[in-house]
Amino acid sequence: MLFVRAFVALCAMLAFTSPQARADDPFYKGKRLTILINFAAGGPTDIEGRLFAKHLARTIEGQPNIVIQNMDGAGGIVGAKYLGEVAPRDGTMAGYFTGTAFMYALDPERFRVDFKTYEFVATQPGTTVHFARTDVPPGLKEPTDIVKAKGLIVGGLSVDTPKDLRLRLGMDMLGIPFKYVTGYRSSPAARLAFQRGEINFFSESPPSYRGVVEPSLVQTGQAIPIFYDPGFDGQKFFVPQAVEGLAVPPFHELYQKIKGAMPSGQLWDIYKAIIGADGIIQRLIVMPPGAPPAAITALRAAITAVNGDKAYAEEAQKSFSFVPQWEAVPDTPKVAQAALTVRPEVRAFLAEYMKNLPK
């Protein structure tokens, strides 16, 4: 009888204390967090995202199991739409996206769930490095040689990606005739086409450019960097952290060397509008609309910890020669929301520009 009373008392005590203990547990304790990457494995977003997730697993309180899921297509829109329309909204899935903000700004109607309603956890500025095969006739030895190129075939992912648009605008401003082949599902697919000679001009963001293109194509003499897209804060240009130390000029400096003056005119204004918006939040970490505030807070804290993590810095530096840094603070949503809109005249111009493709 004494044993029974003791057992009943123990059960009552556990029943009283257990809910409080569960309430105090870290949000992610005992859970799994899926990181959804909106481009294929092996591309710049994937390379950077996987390294980030590896270290996030150490810094996030509760140490959930972290799983990577790639969902590419339509320049990253397929994965971005899935997060808002299908993904669970309980904090167990977060998107690691590239280029989505500007593509939304160009055409919000393509999203059945308004991208502005997603939960913006962190943002990262970015850039793109544009490069060509050295055997493009009559042969390219310096970036300025691009104006002599004959039979230039520019490759892309989708007509509406900011990367494709910047590339086309750059060629048009320089007055270089080119053929445009787009629709590659991912950077690795386009890179393979580049190596085969199916295209001879392409662009990639720094993780894959530094980690793959530079060692395997540039250093072996098969490719030459032509220009990178500079940072632009609306008033002045700056060198993005990710391209510091690269022996490649920003677009406006390449243009000056070739033309003898700074770029100007409508195409230049459109180009600046793109780098001013997409360059500020080229990459995003987002959650579906209505994700639990506790999940967002926990993820932001973990991202901040990754930013200052020595092991992360060492591995990133070794992998692609720079350390990506994220803005993950309470006013992050305001910064992101501000970049989700472009001026009506920019949208109108680009809508026509995307219809009139070079052949």
N, C-alpha and C positions, 0 to 999 in steps of 0.2 A: 504493500500500500504506500509506503514511504517512497519507493521507487517511482510509482505512478504519479504521486504528487510532484515529485521533483521534475519528472519528465514534462508534465503539464506546465509547470512554472517556466521551464526552459523554453518550451514552444511559445508561451505568451511573451517572454522577453524577446525572442527572435522576431516574432510578429510585430512587436512594438518598435524594435530598433532597425529592422531590415529596410523599410521604406526610406528612412532618413539616410541610411548608408548609401542606398542607391541614388538618392537625390544628390548626394555630395560627390558621387563618382564623376570623373571626367566624361564629357559627352561621348567621346569615341571609344571608351573602354569597352572591350568585348565586341566591337563593331568592325565592319569592313568598309573601307573608303575606296571607291573606284574613281580613278582619274581618267576622264574621257578626253583623248587627244584628237583634234579634228583633221589630222592629216595622217598619212600612212607611215608605217614603221620605216625608219631609215632617213626620214626627212629632217630638216632643221628643228621643227617643232617637236618631233618625236625624240630626237637626240637630246635636246635640252630638257624636255618634259620628263624623260625617264631618269636622267641624272637628278633632277629636282625631286622627283618622287622618292628616290632612294634615300635622300637625306631628310625629306619630310617625315618619313617613317620613323626616324629617330627623334625628331623634335616635337612631333605632335603629341599632346598630352593624352594618355590613354593607350598609346601605341597600337592603333588599329592595324589590321592587315591592309596593305595598299596594293591594289590591282590596277594595271594599265589596260585600257581598252582603246584601240584605234578605230576611228570611224571617219574615213576620208570620203571625198566626193564633192563636186560643185564648188571647188575652191575653199573647202572647209565648211560650207553651209549645211551639208547633210548632218554632220555631227552636232553643229550648233543648234539646229532645229530639233534634233532628237532630245537634247538636254531639256529643252523647254516643253516639248510635247509629250514625251514618253518616259523620261527618266524619273526615278523616285524622288520625291520632294522632302525626304526625311533626313537630309544631310549626308547620305551615304554615297552621293555622286557629285563630282565637281568637274567642270570643263576646263581644259588647258588649251586655249584657243589662240589662233593667229589670224589676223586680217578681218575678223568677223565684224568688228565695230564699223569699219568704213564701208563694208559691203552692205551692212544694214542701213547705214546713212544714205547710201545710193538708192536703195529700194526697200523700204520698210515693209512693203506689202508681201514680200516673199516669206515673211515669218508669220505663221498662223498664231503663235504666241509672241506678243510684242517683246522684242529683245530688251527694250527699256525696262521691262518688269523683272528681268533676271536679277539675281543678287550678285552685285559686283564686289568680289572679295579683294582682288589685287590687280594692279596694272604694271606693265613694263614697256618702256619705250623701245624702239627698234629701228632697224635700217635693213637695206638690201645691197649686196655687192653684185654688180653686173659684169659678166666676163664673156670672152669670145675664144674660139679656137684660133690658134696662131697660124694655121694653114689656110685661113680665109684669104683668097686672092686679093692683092698680090703678096700677102704675108704680113702679119702684124707683129711688130717688135716693141712698139710704144703705144700707150692708150690713145694718143692723138692719131695713130694710123687708122683708127676706125673709120674716119671720113673717106679713106681710100678704098674701103671694103667693097668687093664685088660679089654679088650672090649671097648677101647676108640673109640668113634664115633664123628669125627670132622665135624661140620657143616659150610657151607659157602654160599656165594651169587653167585659167578661165578668163574670158574677156573682161569680167567685172572685178577681178582681184586687183587690189591696189598695186601689187607687184607688176602685173602685166601692164596696167595703165601707166605707171611711171616709166616702164621700159619703152613703151610705144611713144609716149610724149618726148622722152629723151631723144630717140632716133628722129622723130619729126622735127624737133627744135634744131637738131644738128643738120637736118636736110639729107639724111642718109636713106637711100632706097632700101627696102627690106621686104622679105616675105614673112608672114606671121603664121605660125603653126601653134595652136593652143589646144587645150583639152586634156593635157596629161594629168592623170589622177593625182600624181604626187611628184615631189622633187626627185626622188630616186628614179622614177620612170623617165622623167625629162632628162636627168643626168645621163642615163643610159643612152637615150637618143642622141645626146650631145657627143658622147664618146664614139657612137657609131657614125657620126657625121650627118645624121638626119636633120639636126638643127646645129647651128654653129654659134649661137648667142643665147645665153640663159642667165638667170640671176637666182641667188640664194641668200638667205639670211645668215648672219655670222656663224652660228653653231656648225652648220654643215659646210659653209664656205671654208672656215678655218680648220675644221676637223676632217673634212673629206676632200673638197675641191683643191685647196691650196697644196696639201701634201701629194695628192695623187695625180693632179692635172697641171697645176701651175708650176710646181717645182720640177716636174718632168718635162716641161716645155710644151705640153699639149694645149694649154690655155693661158690667157693673159687677162688680168683684171682690167676693166676699162674705166669704171667709175662706181662710186657708192652714192646712195641717197643721203644727203646731209640731214641733220636735225634742224628743225625750224620752229621757233617759238612764237611766230607771228611777226617778229621784228628783226631778228637776226638769226644767222646760221650758226650751228655748232657741230662739233665732231662727236657723234654718239660713242659712248664708252666701248661698245662692242667692236668698233673698227679702229680704235686707237692703235697706232703702231703699224698699220697696214700700209704698204707702199702702193697706194691707189688713190687717185684724186676724187674729191666730191664732184658731183655733176657740174656745178656752176664754175668750178675752177677748170675742169676739162673744156667746157664751153668757151671760157675766156682764152685759153691757150689756142683753141682752134679758130675762134671768130674774132678775137681781139677786143671783146667787150663782154659785159655781163649779159645774161639772157634777159629778154623782156618780151612783152606782148601777152596775148591771151593764153597761149599754151603754157608759158612760164607761170602765169597766175594760177592756172589750174594745177600745175605740178606742185606749186607751193601749198595750195590748199590741201592736196593729198598728203604731202609729207608733214604738214602742220597738224593734221588730224590723226592719220594712221601712225605716224612716227611716235606720237605721244603714248598711244595705247595699242601698239602693234600686237602685243600679247596680253591676254586677259585670263584671270582665273575667276570663274563664275560658278554660281549654283543656280538651280532652277528657281523660279518664282516661289516665294513662300517657304524657302528653306529655313529651318529653325535658327533663330538668332544665336543660340549657344554653339551651333555648328560653325557659323560664320566667324564668331569670336575666336573659337578654338583654332580654326584654320588660319586666321590672320596672325594669331600669336605664333603659330608654328612657322608660317612663312617669314615673319620677322626674325625668328630664331635661325632659320636657314640662311638668311642674308648675312648674318654674322658668324656663321659656323665655319670653323677653320678647315674641317675635312671637306666640306662642300666647296670652299674656295680653292683648295688644292686640287681637287679632282676636276673642277670646271676649268681651271687654268691649264691643267695638263691636257684635257680633252679638246678644248677649243680656244685657248689662249685669252679668255676673259671670263669674268665672273658675273653672270646675270643677276641684277638686283631688282627687287620688286617693291612697289609702293603698296603697302597693305595697312591702311589706317582708316579710321571711321569716316573720313571725308572722301575716300576712294570712290564711292558711288557718284559723288558730285563731279569729280574729274572725268569719270567715264561717261556720264550722261552728257556732259558738255561736248564731248567728241562724237556723239552719236547723231549729230546734225551737221549737214553741210549747206552752204548758201544755195538758194534756189537756182541761181544762174550756173553754179558749178554742176548741180545735178542735171540741169537741162542740157548743158554742153556735153557732159559725159554720156548721157543717154543717147545722143546722136553719134558721139565719137565711137561708142561701142557697136553701133550699127554699121559704121563705115570702116570696115576692116581692110587693111592692106592685103594684097594677094600676090 
